[in-house]
Amino acid sequence: MNTPASRKPPADGRTVQRRDEKPEPRLPHERDQSADDQGAPPTDVGRQAKRDLDKGLSDTDRGPALDRAYERQKEPPNEG
C-alpha cells in the first residue's frame, strides 16, 4: 500500500492532523498523547484550572448529575 507523500508522517515524530488534505488543529486527547507535545508548557486553561483548585473552588462538571439522571431513566416505571 503506497501512502501519498502529503500523508506521510513527519520524520521527527510530530503528530499532524489533516482533513481533506488541509492541516487541522489537534483535539485535546491528540495533544495529550502526541510525542512532540509532552514537554510543552501548560495551557491557559490548565493554569486557570490549577488556580481554581488551589483557591478551593469545586469542579462544576455536570457528568455525575447527568449519570444519575440517565440511570433513573433506565429503571422500570413503578407499577402501582
C-alpha positions as CSV (number, residue, x, y, z in Angstrom):
1,M,0.0,0.0,0.0
2,N,1.5,3.3,-1.0
3,T,1.0,6.4,1.0
4,P,0.9,9.7,-0.8
5,A,3.8,12.0,0.1
6,S,1.4,14.6,1.6
7,R,0.0,12.0,4.0
8,K,3.3,10.6,5.3
9,P,4.1,11.4,8.9
10,P,6.9,13.9,9.6
11,A,10.3,12.2,10.1
12,D,10.7,13.9,13.5
13,G,7.7,12.1,15.0
14,R,5.3,15.1,15.2
15,T,1.6,14.3,15.0
16,V,-0.1,16.2,12.2
17,Q,-3.9,16.2,11.8
18,R,-5.4,16.6,8.3
19,R,-8.9,16.6,6.9
20,D,-9.4,16.9,3.2
21,E,-5.6,17.3,2.8
22,K,-5.6,20.5,4.9
23,P,-3.9,20.9,8.3
24,E,-6.3,20.8,11.2
25,P,-5.9,21.6,14.9
26,R,-5.5,18.7,17.3
27,L,-8.2,17.5,19.6
28,P,-7.3,17.6,23.4
29,H,-6.6,13.9,23.6
30,E,-4.4,14.2,20.5
31,R,-2.3,16.9,22.1
32,D,-2.1,14.9,25.3
33,Q,-0.9,11.7,23.6
34,S,1.4,13.2,20.9
35,A,5.1,12.6,21.4
36,D,6.1,16.1,20.3
37,D,3.8,17.8,22.9
38,Q,5.0,16.1,26.0
39,G,7.3,18.9,27.1
40,A,5.0,21.7,26.2
41,P,4.2,24.4,28.8
42,P,0.7,24.3,30.4
43,T,-2.1,25.9,28.5
44,D,-4.0,29.0,29.8
45,V,-7.0,26.7,30.6
46,G,-4.8,24.3,32.6
47,R,-3.2,27.2,34.6
48,Q,-6.7,28.6,35.4
49,A,-7.9,25.1,36.5
50,K,-4.9,24.9,38.8
51,R,-5.6,28.3,40.3
52,D,-9.2,27.4,40.8
53,L,-8.4,24.2,42.6
54,D,-5.8,26.0,44.8
55,K,-8.4,28.5,45.8
56,G,-10.7,25.7,46.9
57,L,-13.3,26.0,44.1
58,S,-15.1,22.8,43.2
59,D,-15.4,21.2,39.9
60,T,-18.6,22.2,38.1
61,D,-18.7,19.1,35.8
62,R,-22.2,18.0,35.2
63,G,-21.2,14.4,34.5
64,P,-22.2,12.9,37.9
65,A,-25.7,14.6,37.9
66,L,-26.3,13.5,34.3
67,D,-25.2,10.0,35.0
68,R,-27.7,9.8,37.9
69,A,-30.5,11.1,35.6
70,Y,-29.6,8.6,32.9
71,E,-29.6,5.7,35.4
72,R,-33.1,6.8,36.7
73,Q,-34.4,6.7,33.1
74,K,-33.3,3.2,32.6
75,E,-35.2,2.0,35.7
76,P,-38.6,0.3,35.0
77,P,-41.6,2.5,35.9
78,N,-43.2,1.9,39.3
79,E,-46.4,-0.2,38.8
80,G,-48.7,0.9,41.4
